[in-house]
Amino acid sequence: MKAFAQRAGPALRVAIFATLLAGVVYFLAAVIMYFVTVSRLNTEADTRLTGLIASARGNPSAISRGSAQVEERDNDRDPDHVPAYLWLVNDAGMIIARTPGALPFTVRVPAAGTPVTADLAQGMSYRLLSAPVPGGHLVAGVSRAGDVHTENLVLDGELVAGPLVLLAMFGGSLAVGLRALAPVEQARRRQLEFTADASHELRTPLSVIRAEVDVALSGTDRTAAEYRDSLTRVRSESERLRRLVDDLLWLARFDSQPPPPADEPIDLGCLAQTCADRFRAVGPAISTEIGTEPALISAPPDWLDRLAGVLMDNACRFAGPDGQVRIGVRTHAGRLTLTVQDSGPGIPEQDRSKLFDRFQRAEQNGPGAGLGLAIGDSIVSSTGGRWRVAASPLGGALMEVSWRASHT
């Protein structure tokens, strides 16, 4: 649980922030929706009250002699049959007349032309509108029982939907956050592993150098040959340390994604021939399979030279002094392929998926730090190449990279 919390920490914080933000937005939207609903219901009631007063003022005796008919005609126009009533209140505030069934008018007469909401007797909520008439005011009222019920339904719906919306928002944000941050978390873990592996690889030559220096400075009588051996080992370990640091710096610069070197037309055949000539003195018998036609691709020359060097260096080391190494270039289906093969022990199929991981060696105690193919893979990925790893007819490994041919 603790490990999950650590991995999900950033996504959890994002989900909480998103949920809080959604909660604020939902609250504001719910408040706006509620008051819009109330306003719309009041507007409908006010429209009805205005019509009712207009009908009653057109017939001053309607309250005493025809009020039932007025009320009935108005209620017939109301689809919900919400009762509406009229009161005639004199200037002293006394009720002179009212329509049948109307509650006692127990509140102050509202200002003329201004609708108000008030509770009459028995706590019944009414929407009221008054208009002046000779000797007093004509007050129309419509029950808000139905409107209050609608408002409560809206409010209850918002209260029920709110937690569900926020819960869904939190879950969705957390899921999206975990998915979005997965590459970042993977990169972080790889960086930690890379740092640990680099520390381990650097510690070994430094420990050897420290031990040789300590022995040389111990004060014991040593011959010139022994001092020479110690210095030779120190130089060897220093060279190994220098190569390792160079590789680490190259990968660090590559990971920081600087602008890549300018692409240029590169003849893979010339590159392969130059690389083969450079490694002939290493030991294995090196042969080439290169056609006479130009094999051009567009890529940074320095990167491809390093890639070819990595492949040839690995092939020569694993083939051994008495082995064979073959480098070749061929064209197939509009793609150019650079192939390096050796007669070494080969690469087991189950190990090929991890072959390009940093600090991964083909042999656990093999030479090198395991960064060469990681560098090669970065170059291949950045130049649009494709890898193929297989068994070689020479008996060892076959490393193949193909690119789209350049027509420039």
N, C-alpha and C positions, 0 to 999 in steps of 0.2 A: 504494500500500500504506500509506503514511504517512497519507494523507487518510482511508482507511478505518479505520485504527487510532485516529485522532482522533475520528471519528464513533462508532466502536464502543467507545470507551474505557469509558463507564459500563456499557454492556451487558456488556462483557468482564469488568469487575470483579465485576458481579453474578453472571455465569456461573461465575467462578472460586470466589467465595464459596459459591454454591449447590452446586457440585461438591464442595468441601471438606466442607461440612456433610453432603452426601449420603454422602461417603466415610466420615465418622465414623459416621453412622447405619448404613451398610451393614456396616462393620467390627464394630460392636457386635451387629448382628443376626446376622452370620455366626458370631461367637463364641458367641452364645447358641444358635443353631441347632446348631452343632457339639456343644456340651456337652449340649444336650437329646437329641441323637441318641445320644451316648455313654451318657448316663444311662438312656435307654430300653433300649438294648441290654444294658446291665449289669443292669437290673431284670429283663428277660426271662431272662437267664442265671441270676440269683440265684433267681428263682422255680423254675427247673428244678433248680438245685442243692438247694434246700430240699426239693423233692419226692423227689429221688434219695436224700438222706440219710434222710428219713423212711422210705422203703421199706427201706433197708438196715438202719436201726436196729430195724425191726420184726422182722428176721431176723438175729440176730448172726452166724450161720454163713454168710451170703450171700457174704462175701468169699472164703472158702476153698472153698465147695461150690457156690454158685449165682450167683456174681458175673456170669457171662456172661449168665445169664438176666435179671438185674437191669439190666445195661447194655443189653441188646437191647430190653427192654420200654420203657426210658426213651427210647432212640434212635428207637423206632418212633413215639413221640409227638412227636418233633421233626420238623417239616416239612422242615427243611434237612439233617437227618441229621448234625448236628454231634456228634462223638463226646464222650461223657462218661465219666469214670473215677472209681474209688474207691480210696483208699489207707487202710490201717490202720496207724497209726504209734503205737508204744508211747511211754511217758513219757520214755524215753531218746533219742527221736528216730529210732529205727530202724524201717524199714519191715517190718512183720510180714507183710502181704499186700497185694496190689493186683489189680485186674481185668486180664484179659489185654489186651495192647496198650498199657497205660498207660506213659508215660515214667517214668524214675526220678524219685522225689520228692527234689529237691535243694535245697529252700528250707525256711525255718523254718515250722513249723506256725502258721498264723494263729490269732488269738484266736477262741475259740468264738463262733459266731453272727455274726461280722463278715466279710462277703465282701471279698476282696482280689484284685487282679490281679498276677500274678507271671509271670516267665519261667522255665520249667523248662529241662531240658537241650535243646540244639540251638536255643536262643533262641525256643522256642515259647511264645506268650503264652496263659495260662490264667486263667480266673476260678475262684477257690478259695473253699470254705466248709467249715469244720470244726465237729464236734460231739463232745463228750466221750462216750466209751464206757468200760466197765470195762477198766482197764489201759492206756489211751491215748486216741487221738483218731481219729475217722473223718473223713477228708478227701475231699470230692467236688470234682471239677474238670471244667470244660468248656472246650474249645478256643475261643479267641477269633479264630481265623484268619478266619472269615467276618465277624465284627464289625469286625476291623481293616480288612478289605477295604471294608466299607460305610463306615467312618469316612473312609478315604482317598478314596473316591468323593465323599463329601460335601465334604471339604476341597478336592479338585481342582476340583469343580464351582464352589465359592465363589471359588477363585483365578482360574478362567477367566471366570466371570460378572462378577466385580468390575470389571475394567477396562472390559468392555463396558457395564455399567450406568453407570459414571462417565462414559464417553465419550458415551453417549446423554444423560446428564443435562447434561453440558457443552453439547452441541450444542443440545439442547432449550431450555436456559436462555438460551443466546446468541440463538437465534432468537426466543424470546418477548421477551427483553430488547430486541432491536433493533426488534421490532414495537411493543412498548409505549413505547419511548423515541422512536419516529419522530415523533410529534406534538411532543414536547419539543424534539427536534433541529430540527424545522421551525420551531418558535416561536423557538428561539435564533437560527437563521439569519435569520428575519424581523426579529428584534430588532436584529441586527447591521446588516442592510440598512437598517432604519428609522433607526438611529443615524447611519449614513453619509449617508443621504439628508437627514436633518434637519440634519446639520452642513453639508452642501453648500448647502441652502436658506438657512440662517442666515448663512452666510458671504457670500452675494451682497449683501444689503442692508447688512450691516455694512461690507463693503468699499467700497460706494458712499458710505456716511455718512463713513467715515474719509477717503476721497479728497476729498470736498467740504469737510470740515473742514480738511484739510491745505492745500487750495488757499486757503481763506478766511484761514488763519493764516500764509500764506507771506510776508506782508509786501508783496506787490505791490500797486500802486495799483489798486483796483477801484471801480467805481461802485456806487451804492446799488442799482441794478437788478440788477447782477451778484450782489451779496450776497443780494438777495431771491430770485433764481433758485436760488442755492445752498441757501438755507434752505428754499425750497419743495421742492427735491429731497430734502433731508434729512428734511423732514416726511413726504413721500410714502414714502420708504424706511422711516421709523420706523413709519408706519401699516401698511405691508406686514409689517414685522417683528412688530408687535404682533398682527396677525391670525394670523400663522404661530405665534407663541408661544401664543396662545389656543387654536388648533386642537391644537397638540401637548399642551398641558395637558389639554384635554378628552379626547383619546384616551388619555393616560396615566391619567387618573382612570377612564375607561371600562374600560381593560384591567385595572385593579386590582380590578375587579368589586365596586364598592361596592353597598350596597343601592339598588336603582333607585327613582326617585321614585314616589310612589303613583300608581296608575292612576286615571284619571278618565274619565267619558264625554266624548268629544270629537266635535263635529260637524264632519266633514270639509268640508262645504259652507261653513260660516262661516270655517273655517281657510283654505280656498282663496280665498275672497273677500277676506279681510283681507290675505293674502299678495299677491294681485293688486294691491290698492290701494296697498300699500307700495312695489311696484316700478314703478308707472306712470310715475314721474318719471325712471326710468333711461334710457328712450329708445325701445325697441321698442313696437310696438302690442300691447297686452295685452288678450286677450279671455278670457271665462270660459264654461264650460258646466256649470252647477250647477243641480240640480233644486230644487224647492220643499220636498220632504220632508226631514226630518232624516236625516242620514247619520252615525249614531253608531258609534264604536268605543271600546274601552277601552284607554287608553295614557297615558303621562306627557305633559302638554300641552307642556312646554318642549322635549321631544325632538321631537315632531311639528312644532312651530313651526320648530325648527332644520332638520329634514329638508326641509320645504317651502321654507324660505329657500335652502337649498343648491341644490335643483332649479331654483328660479326664477332664482337668481343665475347658474347655469351657462347656462340657456336664454337669458337676456338678453344675457350676454356673447357667446355664440356667434351669436346672431341679429343682433346689431349694432343701431345706432340706427335703421336703416330696416327692420328685420326684423319678424317677427311671433312672438308667444309666446301660447300658449293653455294655460290650466290648467282642469282639469275634474274632476268627481266623478260617478261612476255606480255603480249597484248591479247585480250579476249573480250569480245562483246563491248567494245568501246571503253574498256578499262585497262589500265596498266598495272602490272603486278610485280612487286619486288619480293623475291623469295630467298631465304637463307636456310640452308639445311646443314646438318652435321651428322657424324657417325657416333655420337655420344650415347648416353643411357636413355635419352628420350624423356618425354614428360608424360607421366601417367594421366589417363583421361580424367580421373577424379580430381586431379590437382590443377587442371587447366582453367577452371572458373576463378581461381584465386591467383592466377599467374601474374596479373597486372597490379595486384595490391602492393602497396608500399611496404618495404622490408620483407617481402615474401620471396623466399629462395626456392629454386627447383629442388635443391638438396638442403636439408636442415643445417648442415655444417659446411655448406659449400662456400666458395669464395665470394667476395663482394658483400655489399650491404643490402642487396635486394631492392635497389632503387632504379636500376637501369631500365627495366621493362615498364616501371611506373612512369618514368620520364618518356619512354617511347610511346606509351599509351596516350599520354597527354598530347604529344605531337600528332599522333594519328587522329585523335578525336578532333583536334583543332584544324587539321588540314582536310577533313572530310574523308579520311581513309577508312578501310574496313580490315579487321584482323581475320586471319584463319590460322588455327594451330592444329597440326596433325602430325602423324608419324612420317618420317622421311624414308625414302627408299634406301638411303645410306645406313639406316638402322637407328638413327637418333630422332631429333625433333625437326619439324618443318615449321618455320615462322614465315607467314605470308601477309603482306599488306598490299591492298589494291586501292587505286584512285581513279577518278574519272580522267580520261585523257584530255589534254589541253590541245586546242587547235590553233593557238597563237604562234 
